[in-house]
Amino acid sequence: MSVAMSFAALRDQYVPFCWITLFLTGAPYGLEYGGILNCIHDGGALVSDDKYMWSQLRALWVYSKLYNVIEKRQEWLDVAANIYRFVVAHGRDAQGDWVYHVTRDGRVVEGANSIYADGFALYGLAEYYRATGDPQARLMGLETCERAMAKLAVPGSYQTAPYALPEGMKCHGVSMIFSLVFWEFGRAIGDPHACV
């Protein structure tokens, strides 16, 4: 791939493999329950109608970012809002921790077993807040910051599904992701010290 590849060429190369196409082509994405169906085979066939929360939250970021940076297309914001409503309704457990895996209609299959879901929640909520100014997105993000910081302060107190850390090991990815996502969320809400 050439460094000088145009945006159109990049779009044509990568869009067929992302959630954007699933929405724009009318492929099923879970409208009746909210969120999106994203366990899709490369050929487009639905593999599972379960929903992994970190994928929902990544999709929230994707559609919100498309709206904020590429073009203010209402359909992108509509998809983001659909995903947002789903994650607000089904994404967290009673303690406020982000769950890992739910059914199509939002029933928990696997609970809060990955701190990465917290990171993707912060990314998605930050970008959705930029798009909408929704105060609930800001509040949920602040709550997520607080809970994630408490976990990170006690190494070994959190899980990293889908891959468990071997005993006595530390994952570099967690520190790397959260150092950026805390900064990004603070920047999105206009308070650089929000997650410190």
C-alpha positions as CSV (number, residue, x, y, z in Angstrom):
1,M,0.0,0.0,0.0
2,S,1.3,3.4,-0.9
3,V,1.7,6.0,1.8
4,A,0.0,8.4,-0.6
5,M,-3.1,6.3,-0.9
6,S,-6.2,8.4,-1.1
7,F,-9.0,8.4,1.4
8,A,-11.3,7.0,-1.3
9,A,-8.9,4.1,-2.0
10,L,-8.6,3.4,1.7
11,R,-12.3,3.4,2.1
12,D,-12.8,1.1,-0.8
13,Q,-10.2,-1.3,0.6
14,Y,-11.3,-1.4,4.2
15,V,-15.0,-0.5,4.4
16,P,-16.1,-4.0,3.2
17,F,-14.7,-5.5,6.3
18,C,-16.2,-3.2,8.9
19,W,-19.5,-2.4,10.7
20,I,-20.1,0.5,8.5
21,T,-21.0,-1.7,5.6
22,L,-23.2,-3.9,7.7
23,F,-25.3,-0.8,8.5
24,L,-25.2,0.9,5.1
25,T,-26.1,-2.3,3.2
26,G,-29.0,-3.1,5.4
27,A,-27.4,-6.2,6.9
28,P,-28.8,-7.1,10.3
29,Y,-27.3,-5.2,13.1
30,G,-29.7,-5.8,16.0
31,L,-32.1,-2.9,15.7
32,E,-34.9,-4.7,17.4
33,Y,-32.9,-5.1,20.7
34,G,-30.4,-2.3,20.2
35,G,-26.7,-2.6,19.7
36,I,-25.2,-4.3,16.6
37,L,-24.7,-7.8,15.5
38,N,-21.0,-8.1,14.9
39,C,-20.1,-11.8,15.0
40,I,-20.0,-11.8,11.2
41,H,-18.0,-14.1,9.0
42,D,-15.8,-12.4,6.4
43,G,-18.4,-13.5,3.8
44,G,-21.1,-11.6,5.6
45,A,-22.9,-14.6,7.3
46,L,-24.0,-14.1,10.9
47,V,-21.9,-16.5,13.1
48,S,-23.6,-15.6,16.4
49,D,-26.2,-13.2,17.6
50,D,-24.5,-12.8,21.0
51,K,-22.9,-9.4,21.6
52,Y,-19.5,-8.8,23.2
53,M,-19.7,-5.5,25.1
54,W,-16.2,-4.3,24.2
55,S,-17.2,-4.8,20.5
56,Q,-20.4,-2.8,21.1
57,L,-18.3,0.0,22.7
58,R,-15.8,0.0,19.9
59,A,-18.6,0.3,17.4
60,L,-20.0,3.2,19.5
61,W,-16.6,4.9,19.1
62,V,-16.5,4.1,15.3
63,Y,-19.9,5.6,14.5
64,S,-19.5,8.5,16.8
65,K,-16.0,9.2,15.3
66,L,-17.3,8.9,11.8
67,Y,-19.9,11.5,12.7
68,N,-17.5,13.8,14.4
69,V,-14.6,13.6,12.0
70,I,-15.6,12.4,8.6
71,E,-19.1,13.8,8.0
72,K,-22.1,14.8,10.1
73,R,-24.3,12.1,8.6
74,Q,-27.4,11.5,10.7
75,E,-27.4,7.8,9.9
76,W,-24.0,7.4,11.6
77,L,-25.2,9.2,14.7
78,D,-28.4,7.2,14.6
79,V,-26.4,3.9,14.8
80,A,-24.2,5.4,17.6
81,A,-27.4,6.3,19.5
82,N,-28.8,2.8,19.0
83,I,-25.6,1.2,20.4
84,Y,-25.4,3.8,23.2
85,R,-29.0,3.0,24.3
86,F,-28.1,-0.8,24.3
87,V,-24.9,-0.4,26.4
88,V,-26.6,2.0,28.8
89,A,-29.4,-0.6,29.4
90,H,-27.2,-3.8,29.4
91,G,-23.6,-2.9,29.6
92,R,-22.9,-2.7,33.3
93,D,-23.6,-4.9,36.3
94,A,-25.1,-3.8,39.6
95,Q,-21.7,-2.6,40.8
96,G,-21.2,-0.5,37.7
97,D,-18.6,-2.7,36.0
98,W,-18.8,-3.3,32.3
99,V,-19.8,-6.9,31.5
100,Y,-18.0,-8.9,28.8
101,H,-20.7,-10.9,26.8
102,V,-24.4,-10.6,26.5
103,T,-27.2,-12.3,24.5
104,R,-28.8,-10.5,21.5
105,D,-31.4,-9.0,23.9
106,G,-28.9,-8.0,26.6
107,R,-28.9,-10.9,29.1
108,V,-25.5,-11.4,30.7
109,V,-23.6,-14.5,29.5
110,E,-20.2,-13.5,31.0
111,G,-19.9,-10.8,33.6
112,A,-17.2,-8.2,34.2
113,N,-14.1,-10.3,33.4
114,S,-12.1,-7.9,31.2
115,I,-10.8,-4.5,32.2
116,Y,-10.4,-3.9,28.4
117,A,-14.2,-3.4,28.3
118,D,-13.7,-0.4,30.7
119,G,-11.2,1.1,28.3
120,F,-13.4,0.7,25.2
121,A,-16.3,2.1,27.3
122,L,-14.3,5.2,27.9
123,Y,-13.3,5.6,24.2
124,G,-16.9,5.1,23.1
125,L,-18.5,7.3,25.7
126,A,-15.9,10.1,25.0
127,E,-16.6,10.2,21.3
128,Y,-20.4,9.9,21.8
129,Y,-20.2,12.7,24.3
130,R,-18.3,14.8,21.7
131,A,-21.1,14.0,19.2
132,T,-24.1,14.7,21.4
133,G,-23.1,16.5,24.6
134,D,-25.2,13.8,26.4
135,P,-24.6,14.4,30.2
136,Q,-25.3,10.7,30.9
137,A,-22.4,9.7,28.7
138,R,-20.1,12.0,30.6
139,L,-21.4,10.7,34.0
140,M,-21.0,7.1,32.9
141,G,-17.5,7.8,31.7
142,L,-16.5,9.5,35.0
143,E,-17.9,6.5,36.9
144,T,-16.0,4.2,34.6
145,C,-12.8,6.2,35.2
146,E,-13.2,5.9,38.9
147,R,-13.8,2.2,38.9
148,A,-11.0,1.5,36.4
149,M,-8.5,3.6,38.5
150,A,-9.4,1.6,41.6
151,K,-8.8,-1.7,39.8
152,L,-5.5,-0.5,38.2
153,A,-4.3,0.6,41.7
154,V,-4.3,-3.0,42.7
155,P,-2.4,-5.1,40.1
156,G,-3.8,-8.5,39.7
157,S,-7.3,-7.4,40.9
158,Y,-8.7,-7.3,37.4
159,Q,-9.1,-9.8,34.6
160,T,-8.1,-9.4,30.9
161,A,-10.5,-11.7,29.0
162,P,-10.3,-13.1,26.4
163,Y,-6.7,-13.9,27.4
164,A,-5.9,-14.6,31.0
165,L,-2.6,-13.4,32.3
166,P,-0.2,-16.1,33.6
167,E,0.4,-16.0,37.3
168,G,2.9,-13.3,38.3
169,M,2.8,-11.6,34.9
170,K,1.8,-8.0,34.1
171,C,0.2,-7.0,30.8
172,H,1.8,-4.0,29.2
173,G,-1.3,-3.4,27.1
174,V,-3.4,-2.4,30.1
175,S,-1.1,0.4,31.1
176,M,-0.7,1.5,27.5
177,I,-4.4,1.6,26.7
178,F,-5.5,3.3,30.0
179,S,-2.8,6.0,29.9
180,L,-4.2,7.1,26.5
181,V,-7.9,6.5,27.2
182,F,-7.9,8.5,30.5
183,W,-6.3,11.4,28.7
184,E,-8.7,11.1,25.7
185,F,-11.8,11.0,28.0
186,G,-10.6,14.0,30.0
187,R,-10.0,15.9,26.7
188,A,-13.5,15.0,25.4
189,I,-15.3,16.3,28.5
190,G,-13.1,19.4,28.8
191,D,-11.4,18.3,32.0
192,P,-7.9,16.9,31.5
193,H,-7.7,15.9,35.2
194,A,-11.0,14.0,35.2
195,C,-9.3,10.6,35.3
196,V,-6.3,11.3,37.5
